[in-house]
Amino acid sequence: MYLRDQFWVRFCTRCIALIGRLIHNLGVNYHQYADDTQLYTKLEVPVSASLATLQQCVTALHVWFSRNGLLLNPDKSEVMYIGTRQRLRISELTETVTVAGSTTTTTDKLKVLV
């Protein structure tokens, strides 16, 4: 492995660890694979409080990425609600979520990386 490649591996490993710590400190669950990060949380009543926590996390990540010369790509961001039909029907869920200044519409299918 070239010295430059070793630098990038160490740099990326450190970034992934720092991103994970930031997310964890904000009380949000996450899954990371390579340069992809999935955020998830249990929606509590009122739903708006849980969504606000997720939004704060995304905003903090956007700021951290910007300060470290990285980008959060809102075009690749997806939002999905999971629950029983009855629960989803009675919940006050928004159809759009703002990610890094861009509006993202919710979906019913996601690609999960493992």
Steps between C-alpha positions, in 0.01 A plus 500: 500500500637842411563758772229724353250212515592431863437868581152488344411178681600655835324827416175326401509270803545800729216692330262204529580465871449874563171501308378200701590670828320820396184309408510293819543812715185645343299195610435359154567142390704439187651245265816574300639319200792653311396860432127441557328576828144409589328679787202353679300551815180386662226756450344596832179696553506786417669399175620857444752468787659186350510656154659814647774286657573337165500840329746638760725202434492553122572871548794423732637253245462755221696757703770247593536388138527861380766588759705197399487547124239230443148510357170355609326411175128578539432344157597159641311547826184299559235508773273212593253440782458141621208382710169322496237633262284608792787681673615678185143607421445669839847657524556857389781425257625753251531398135820700456811553711774759453848352457796737458271776376320278247151357529485120496173315446434190708515161330376150570819321382865541599826341396668354809876447479653222708 
